[in-house]
Amino acid sequence: MNRQKPNPDDRSDNVEKLQSMVQNTIENIEAAEETMAFSSPEEKAKIQAKNEKRKHAVEGFREEIKDEAAAREREQ
């Protein structure tokens, strides 16, 4: 049997990764909104629905950032 050891839980850069994910998602929202100017009504509806999901994701990322920052503080 070849069992792999699990990787240690390294949370040291989670806040930075999450902040990057927030920034990328916001940029995607903005790019999609620019695209809507040239889109059909059907495409606009799809873009708006996707952007709503993105906005919810950003909210979730921000909550995770708070949690990770608090965990980082407790570890110090």
Steps between C-alpha positions, in 0.01 A plus 500: 500500500623840406337753731571866453532726797255790496650841441519716810230765527690812394267796541773762511412658164124438487413866558717609207358227275145597590572870441635411156187297428282798602695732270482257206127447549434874513700543177289225339182677609621828349608335174165322472314827557699662218409208273129551570503818288552281192284205606156379402226512764542125555877536548447797732272291720761222518775750584287661771424161655867403495601834652250446783672169576836675486381767744387230743838331461677826584291531817597145594868567430487809722348298785776241458761776507361620834508144636853437377626834634347421840661155497834655413466741794422216741809309386735786585 
